[in-house]
Amino acid sequence: LFVQEGAKVCFVDIDETEGKEAETMLEHSSACFLHCDVTDSQQIERAVNICINKFGTIHFLINNAGIIRYNNAITCPEEEWDLVMNVNLKSYFLTTKYVLPYICKNQGGVVVNIASAQSFISSANMVHYTTSKSALLGFTRSIAIDFAPEVRAVAVCPGTVDTPMARNAWAQDEDPERLHEESKSMHLLNRIAQPEEIASLILYLCSDKAAFITGQAFRIDGGLGISVPGSVEEKIEL
């Protein structure tokens, strides 16, 4: 969506094959894929330097790396806790650390942290995922406070989105289709989001139309988690 709107985009991932395919799809002149492990500060610094050399500066940073694992506070292995925290939280700190100086030089820019509806609510057996996504709200506030007024920082908190990560999670269940349907029914809108819907909110938050917004978290979750079981026998007339 950013490329369609005329932006030049550098994006990083550890998946070389998918990254190169996406770069080709988006046209080489406007998009640049860089192989990078976002938990490694040296690789991030290298990627940022390549981006600067190619495009000259950076105006927006979208922190969007994330993985899901399933465990509770007793069953979770220490190495799994560290993995989820490194990808879902530490990577946001590291990329922000190396990109922010360039955004500040521009006298204006935006950091968007992709958190989750689970920054506010939680499913069972997701102790590390929920913790990491909740921490991102505080991280977002800290950036907004420390680097105002030049930098705005916001968090975007999606519900379930139709992505490979969601589909891989469903595939781990004995009945993936049942889990897929349950995922849809959890949302008041009785469906899950498409990636384009999340991208549209991010684009708006980076635009001048959102120039008075900073430090806030925005749920784009189809009403996930705002209702409780129960019913009213009689319809209330207004």
C-alpha positions, 0 to 999 in steps of 0.5 A: 500500500505504501508503494502504491501511494508513492513511497519507497520501501525497504523491508527486512526478513529472514526468509530470502525466498519470500522476500525476493518474490515480494521485492519483484512484485513491488518493483525494484525501483520502489521496494528493496528487500534486505535479508536481516535477522531483526533480533541481531543489532549488527544485521539491523544496523547494516540494513539501515545503512543500506536503506539510507544509501539507497533512498537517502533518508527514512521517514516511517518505521513500521515494526511488524516482526512477530511469532506465536508460541503456546505455553503458560508460565510453568510449561514455557521453556526459558529458551522459548520465552527468550525467542518470543521476547527477542522477535516480538519485543527486542527487535522493535527496540533495536530497529527503533534505536537505529532508525530513529536518528534519521527520522529525527534529522527529518524534523518529523516522522512516525514509528508504528509498532504492530502490537495486538488485541492481546495487548488488552486481552489474552488467550490461554497458554500464550504467556510470552506472546501476550506479555510481549504485545502488552509491553509494546504499548509502554514502548510506544508511549516512551518513544512518543514522550522522549522524541516529541514533537519531531517524532510521533509513535503509535501502536496498531493492535489487530485482531486475527488477520488472514496471514501465514502466521494465523494459518500455521497456528490453525494447522497445528490443531487436530481440526484446522477448519473448526479452529478457523471458524472459531477464530471468525466467530470470536469477532463481533463482525464474524470474520477475520481481517484482511492484511489490506485493512491493517495496512490502510490504518497504518497508512492513515496514521503515517499521513498528515491527516493523523498529525495530532495523534501520538502515543496512542494504541488503536485496536482494529480487531472486529470487536474482539473481546468487548462482549461477555456471555449473556442475553437480554430477554426483551428487546429494549425500545429506544 
